[in-house]
Amino acid sequence: RKEVEQDPGPFNVPEGATVAFNCTYSNSASQSFFWYRQDCRKEPKLLMSVYSSGNEDGRFTAQLNRASQYISLLIRDSKLSDSATYLCVVNMFGVTGGGNKLTFGTGTQLKVEL
Amino acid sequence: DAGVIQSPRHEVTEMGQEVTLRCKPISGHNSLFWYRQTMMRGLELLIYFNNNVPIDDSGMPEDRFSAKMPNASFSTLKIQPSEPRDSAVYFCASTALGLAYNEQFFGPGTRLTVL
């Protein structure tokens, strides 16, 4: 089983739609969680961290369910510029040997269309 | 502020040649990571350093790969001899140690093609 699993997509949605991505992780000792965004032929960049209480940043909402080892990202009122690959990321920080070691899912591709 | 700097941006070489990739982390960051990204396997961590010391190299595929960090502002990833299956995008990233939610900043990557 992969440490971080995501549906690869692609998700093709019309502009203005709401879209949700899910991610599961296998190691219950994981400490911190993120969504990174990667545009075509570019480097990954942090989109948002994911906190236990859930958090929102504009049109983006992230949720964490530690009991189910599940992370989600909701994008409301999607824009053409949201088209990218969204990477679910887990950090074993603080666990012996984990350090700042991030484990990336393979990404979910989003295409927002007119 | 300059971000993570990688060179070269593109490298095309022939099988059997030595390849050296270079990275300059963000000033003040004390943790550096080398990743490899392919369509088939996604983004994989190869090795990371804390305070210039290699901490985990379990992702290095085989002895043909080696990485060094001689000082806080420079790291290299070397492949010798290179093989066509090494073709990928290699990213370097850096962060500051100490907090679980510290962001990792990625360089633009080196796109390696081994013929």
Interface residues (C-beta under 8 A of the other chain):
Chain A: Q31 S32 F34 K42 E43 P44 K45 L46 S49 L87 N91 F93 G94 G97 G99 N100 K101 L102 T103 F104 G105 T106 G107
Chain B: S31 F33 R41 G42 L43 L45 Y48 N50 I55 D56 F91 T95 L97 A100 Y101 N102 E103 Q104 F106 G107 P108 G109
